[in-house]
Amino acid sequence: MSVALYMDEHVPRIITRALRQLDVDVLTTQEDGRARTRELVLLDRVQEVSRVVVTQDTDFHAIAAQRQQEYQTFAVIIFAPQNNSANGLYINDLTLIALADDTPRYASRVQFLPL
């Protein structure tokens, strides 16, 4: 079993397409009917569907910090800074994460890309 990813609407589609070509399980906010959903609500949704959120939205940092301060669990957040020249690195790193099969190790944390 692999780690299932959930792409925030800010992540370039080229990354999602490339991951799918590599057989990575990816769901986008648009496919889930959650486009323009507030980050707080979206993070709860990601946890509900047992996925790891991939985002380029810095608002997720504040939410993660708040939840950590309050000892609340949350879905793993993978933050990939906006940098079109790094898309290839992001695809490689996300593939490694997805195939790692160790979601529990990542619980309630933020992982920054590139690795």
FIDRENTI-525871 format. One line per field, with one value per residue (C-alpha): residue in three letters; x, y, z. Coordinates in steps of 0.25 Angstrom, whole numbers, plus 2048, in hexadecimal, padded with zeros to 3 digits. Layout:
r	c(ALA, ...)
X	c(X, ...)
Y	c(Y, ...)
Z	c(Z, ...)
This chain:
r	c(MET, SER, VAL, ALA, LEU, TYR, MET, ASP, GLU, HIS, VAL, PRO, ARG, ILE, ILE, THR, ARG, ALA, LEU, ARG, GLN, LEU, ASP, VAL, ASP, VAL, LEU, THR, THR, GLN, GLU, ASP, GLY, ARG, ALA, ARG, THR, ARG, GLU, LEU, VAL, LEU, LEU, ASP, ARG, VAL, GLN, GLU, VAL, SER, ARG, VAL, VAL, VAL, THR, GLN, ASP, THR, ASP, PHE, HIS, ALA, ILE, ALA, ALA, GLN, ARG, GLN, GLN, GLU, TYR, GLN, THR, PHE, ALA, VAL, ILE, ILE, PHE, ALA, PRO, GLN, ASN, ASN, SER, ALA, ASN, GLY, LEU, TYR, ILE, ASN, ASP, LEU, THR, LEU, ILE, ALA, LEU, ALA, ASP, ASP, THR, PRO, ARG, TYR, ALA, SER, ARG, VAL, GLN, PHE, LEU, PRO, LEU)
X	c(800, 805, 803, 7F7, 7F9, 7EF, 7F2, 7EE, 7E9, 7F6, 7FF, 802, 7FA, 807, 80B, 7FE, 7FF, 80D, 80A, 7FF, 807, 810, 804, 804, 7F6, 7F2, 7E5, 7E3, 7DA, 7D3, 7D0, 7CB, 7C2, 7CA, 7CF, 7D0, 7CE, 7D4, 7E1, 7DC, 7D0, 7D9, 7E3, 7D8, 7D3, 7E1, 7E2, 7D4, 7D7, 7E5, 7EE, 7FA, 7F8, 802, 801, 808, 7FF, 806, 7F9, 7FA, 807, 7FF, 7F4, 7FE, 805, 7F8, 7F4, 802, 800, 7F3, 7F8, 7EE, 7F1, 7F0, 7F3, 801, 804, 80F, 813, 819, 81D, 819, 824, 821, 830, 82F, 823, 82C, 831, 824, 81F, 82B, 829, 81A, 81C, 826, 81C, 810, 818, 81D, 811, 813, 808, 807, 816, 811, 805, 802, 80E, 813, 81D, 824, 829, 832, 837)
Y	c(800, 80E, 81C, 822, 831, 83C, 848, 856, 85E, 867, 85B, 85B, 851, 84C, 847, 83F, 83A, 835, 82E, 827, 822, 81C, 815, 81E, 81F, 82D, 835, 843, 84E, 850, 841, 840, 84C, 855, 860, 86D, 866, 86D, 867, 863, 85B, 855, 850, 849, 843, 83E, 837, 831, 82A, 825, 82D, 836, 844, 84A, 85A, 866, 86F, 874, 876, 867, 86A, 873, 868, 85D, 866, 869, 85A, 856, 860, 85B, 84C, 849, 83F, 843, 83E, 83E, 84B, 84A, 858, 85B, 869, 86F, 86D, 868, 865, 85B, 853, 847, 847, 847, 83C, 833, 837, 834, 827, 823, 827, 820, 813, 814, 80D, 813, 81E, 81C, 821, 82E, 830, 83F, 845, 84E, 848, 852, 850, 84E, 843)
Z	c(800, 7FD, 803, 7FC, 7F8, 7F8, 7EF, 7F4, 7E8, 7E8, 7E4, 7D5, 7CD, 7C6, 7D4, 7D5, 7C7, 7C9, 7D6, 7D0, 7C5, 7CF, 7D6, 7E2, 7E8, 7E7, 7E9, 7E7, 7EE, 7E1, 7DF, 7ED, 7EB, 7F5, 7EC, 7F4, 801, 80D, 811, 81F, 819, 80F, 819, 820, 813, 810, 81D, 81B, 80E, 814, 80A, 80B, 806, 7FC, 7FC, 7F8, 801, 80D, 815, 818, 821, 82A, 82B, 82E, 839, 83F, 840, 845, 850, 854, 853, 848, 83D, 82E, 821, 81C, 814, 809, 806, 7F8, 7F7, 7EA, 7E0, 7D2, 7D0, 7DB, 7D6, 7D2, 7E0, 7E6, 7DD, 7E1, 7F0, 7F0, 7E9, 7F4, 7FF, 7F8, 7F7, 805, 80B, 819, 81B, 82A, 82B, 825, 82D, 832, 82B, 820, 816, 80D, 7FF, 7F9, 802)
